[in-house]
Amino acid sequence: MLQRYTFLEHPISYILSNSRQMVSGLDKCLAVFYNQSKQEVEALVFDGELNRLTYHDVGFINKIRSSNKKANWIKPEQVPFETKENKAEQLTFTDEEESSVLELRFQNAHDEKSDVIYFYLKNNIGNFKLSSTNDAMAITIKEVIQNLIYNQATLILKANHNNRKVHQKIASNIDFGSLQKKISHLEESNYNQTQATYSYLLNELTAFESTDFILSKAAIEKISKQNLKFTEIKELLKDSLEILVNKYTLGDIYEIAEHDIINNHNPVQQKTVAEENLDKTTEFLDRYEYAAKLLISKNEKITGVNIGNACQPNVSAAAISDILKKHQSKILKLFNQYPEKWSSLRENFRPIKSIVEKGKSQTPRSLLA
């Protein structure tokens, strides 16, 4: 069963459903009240489970709710729903003792009439743990019980009213439109960053082609869904381009469509253990090199923070520093193996320059170890 705030249901319904926890020695509980959310008068009874009472005489219900008497003790047969004729009668002292139904009224703020609750109590004092006997409740004891139940019910009604008001204020202040705009902005920003990354790789692969290639939105989304590494994306684009240039006679501009992107890039050739150990380092350097070139094109400083923000997804400067520290020896091996690569990092990023300077002081044997 789905859990809900208790104040979302009508407080009278809540009192009925929990009446046996509120009052010891209770047979059943009945109520007539105006439900603002349904805009109708309801009659409910709780006798182990909550059920709706049907009525046809609206005037009869209005008469019940018109009285302003806060509390009254009556016999079960005097409860309006128990008899068709609710005749007023002069009660004797014995009648008072036999009156075991507590009738309570509470002002309803919506229609300015009374909501009425009938508590059917077992008419002996032992049910309230005030005595071990089964003696009938004295009138003075009934007054005490009456005040306790009335105050408890009033507290529940006020708490429900206050909690509902607070909830409505909170709900009205949640700007879902603004939240959706922020989500859309983040999605757009992520798409733009992804597009810039793929376009950089595409331009690098087609630098010497006579045709200008651009990626359609559908093609970008297709590549993105494959969750490939940076080097794998480059390989996928290369394979797709090779099919295009050999399949068609291309003009000055060609937009790469979704169907132009192959689903599986060529299997990676078997690599040595040493090459596999350097793959992760190569991927980091490629990402940071791309970010550095992007920053240079915008005339921005090549710092750890800026490189991290230019990466997709973003990475913190502390994380970059930690990666460079852990991969330092592998970076030096790659720099010696590929002296023409990652030039933007080598020349402009201080942590990389420091690694290069440190590498110059090492012996050739240590670099090749």
N, C-alpha and C positions, 0 to 999 in steps of 0.2 A: 504493500500500500504506500502511495506517495505521501510524504510528510509535508505538512503546510503550517504556516503561522496560525496559531489559534485565533488570532484576531481577524483572520480572513472569513471565518464563519460567523454567523450572528451570535452575539454573546449569550442570548437566551438559550440557543441550541447547545452552546458549550456548557452552560449551567445544568441543563437537563441531562446531557450525556455523562456528566461527572457528579450528578446529584448524590449518588450513593457513596461517593468518596467524601462529599461535603457533609452529609448528614447520616449519622448512625441510626439504625432502626427505621429505614425508609422503605416503604412498599413500592411506591411509584411516584412519578413527578409529571405534572401536566402544566402546559403554559399556552396562553393566548397573547400574541404580540404582533406588532407591525414590523414587517421586514422591508427596510428601505431599498435594499438591492433588488428585491422582487416587486416592490411597490404593491404589496398586498398584506392583509392580515392573515397570519398563520396560526394554526392550532396543532401543537405537537404533544406527544406523550412518550415518556421513557419508562419502560417496564422490563429492564434487561436489554432492550434495544430501542432505538428511536424510531417512532412511527408518526405519520401524519394523520390527524383527525379531520374528517370532512364535516362541513356544516353548510346549511342552506339559508338559515335565518340570519341575515346580516344585522338586522335590528337587535336581535338577541345578543350578538357578539358586541355590538356597540354599547349596549346597556352594561355588559360586564366591564367594559373598558372605561366607562364614563365615571365610575365611582372613584373618589379620591382617598378612600380609606386605606391607609398604608398597610395595616396588618389585621388579620382576623382569623379566629379559630372556628371551624365549622365541622359538622359531621360529614362523612364521605357521601351520604345521600343528598347533602345540600349543595354539593359541587354542581354547577350548572350543567355540565356535560353528563352527569350521572342521573339527572332527572329532568323531565320536560318542564316541570313547574317548580320554579325556585321560589317557594312561598316563604315570606318572612314570618318568623314565629318568635315568641317570647321564650328564651331558654331558661331552664331551671339550673340549679347548681350541678345536679347530676348530668344534665345535658352538656354543661360546660366541660365536665370531666371526660365525657364521651366524644367531645369534638377533637378529633385527631388529625384533621387536615388544616395545615397552615396556609392561609391565603395571603400572598404578598403582592403589593402593587408598586411599580416603578414608572416614573414619568418618562414617556418616550419623546425625545426632542424633535422628532421628525413630524409627527402628527398631533403632538400635544395631548395625547390620551395616555391611559395607563396600560402598561404591559403587565399581565397577571400571571403569577406562578403559583401552582397548588402543590404543596409537599404533603404526600400521604405518609404519615408517621404511624408506626406501631405504638399503640397507646399504653405503653408501660415504661416506667422510668429506668428499668434495667437496661434497655437498649442504648442509653446514653452513658452507661457505666457510672452513674451517680449512685447506684444502689444495686445490690445483688437480688433484690426482690422484684416481683412482677407487678408491683402496685401501680395503679393508674397515676399519670402525671398530675401533680397539683397545679393549680392555676398560676401560682408564683413561679414554679419551675418552667411552665410554658412561656411565661413572659421572658425569662432568661434565654430560653432556646430560640424564641421568636426574634429577639434582638441580635443574637449571635448569627443566625442564618441570614437575617436581613442585612446586617453589616457586611457579612462575607459576600453576599450576592452583589451588593452595591459596589464593593471594592472591585469585583470582577468586571462589572459593567463599566466602571470608570477607567480601569486599566485597559480594557479593550478599546474604549473610545480614544484614549490618549495614544495608544500604540498605533491605531489606525491612522490618526492624524499625522503622526511622525512618519509613518510609512508612505503616506500620500505625498508628503513634502519631499522625501527622498526620491520617490519614483518620478515626481514631476521635474526634479532637477537633473536627472540623467539625460544628457544630450546624446541620444543615439545617432542623430544626424552627424554631429561633430565627430563622434567615435568612428563612424563609418568613413568619414572623410580622411581621418588619420590613417585608418587601415588602407584605404585606397592610395593615399600618398606614399605609404611604405611599400606597397606592392609596385607602384609606378617607379619608385626610386630603385627598388631591387631589379625591376625589369631593365631600367636604363643602364644600371651598372653591368648587368649580364650582357646587354646588347653591346656596350662599349668593349667588353672583354672579347666577345666573339668577333666583333668588327676589327679589333686590333690583330687577332690571329689571321683573319681573312685577308686583311691588307698585307700582312707579312708574307702570306703564301702566294699572293697574286701581284706582288710588287713589279714583276717583269712581264705581266700579261697586258695585252692591248685592251681587254675588256674590263670595265669597272664592275665589280661584283658587290651586291648588297644583299643582306639577309632579310627575308620577310618576317613578320611577327610570328607567323605559324612555324617557320623554320627554327626561329630562336626558341620557341616553346618546346618543339620536338627535341632539340638538342638538350635543353635544360632538363627535360623529363628523364633522360637517360642516365643522369647522375654520374657523369664521367669526370675523371681527373683532368687537370689542365692539359697535360701532355696528350691524353686520349682524345680530348676535344679537338686539339690541333690535328691529330691523325685522322679523325673522323672527317673534318673539313677538307683535308688534303685528298682523302679517298673520294669524297663526293665531288670535289672540283675536277679531279682527273677524269671521272666518268662524264661530267658535263662537257669539258673541252674536247673530248674525243667523240662524244655522241652528237653534238650539235655544232652548227656554224653560228657562232655568236657575234652579236653586234657590239656597239660601244658600251652598252650598259646591260647587265643581266641581273634580275632579282631572283635570288635562290628561293624556290618554293619549298614547302614542306616535303613534297614527294621527291625533291632533288637530294634530300639528306638521306643517306643510306642508314638502315637500321642497325647494322653491325659493322664496326670498323674492322680492318684487317687484323688477324691474330698477331699478337706481339711475338716477334722472333725470340727464340730461346736466348736467355741472357746468362752471363756468368754470375756467380755469387757476388763478386765484387761490384758488377754493374747493378744488380738488384739492390745492394746495400746503398748505392748512390741515388737510386730513383727518387726517394722521398726528398733528399736534399736538392736534387735537380728541380723537383716540383716547387719547392719553396722558393728557390732562386728565380725560377720563371715567373712566379706570381709577383715577387717583389720587384723584379726587373720591369714587368709590365706596369706596375703601379708607379715606379720611378719615372718611366717614360711619359706616363699620363700626367704626372705632376710637372715635369719639365715643359710639356706642351701648354700647361696653364700658368707657367712662370711661378710655381709654388715651390717652397723649400722642400728638400728631400730629407725629411725627418721621420723618425719611427712612428710618430703619431699620424703624420700625413700619409705615409705608406700604408699603415694599418687601415685608415679610413678609405683609401683607394682600392683596397683589396675587396674581392667578392667571394665569400662573405667577409665582413669587416673583422679585423683582428686587432688586439690591443698592442701598444708599443712594448709593454712588458713581455707579452707572448713572443713577439719578434725577437727581442733581446735574448730570451731564453732559448729559442730555436737556434739562433746564430751561435750561441755559446755551446750548445750540445752538438751542433753539426760543424763546428769550426774546422776540424781536421779533414772532413769530407769536402767542405767548401774549398779548401786549399787544393785538394786533389783535383776537383773539377776545374778550378781556375787554371791549374797547370795543364790539364788535359785539353781544355777548350779555351785558349787565351783570347779568342775573338768574341766570346759570349759574355753577357751580363755587364756590358761596358758602362751602362748608366749607374749601376750599383757600385762598380769598382771606382768610378771617378767622382761620384757625388754623395754616397752614403757613408758617413763617418765610421759606423761600426764595421762595415765591410772593408773600408780602407785600412782600419786598424788590424783586421785579420790578415790583409795582404801584406802589410808592413811586418807583422809578426812572422808570416810565412817566409819572408825574405831572409830572416835571421836563422831559419831552420836549415838543416843539412838536407841534401837531396834524398839521403837514405830515409830520413824521418818522414818526408812527404810521400814516399812511395810505400811506406809500411802499411 
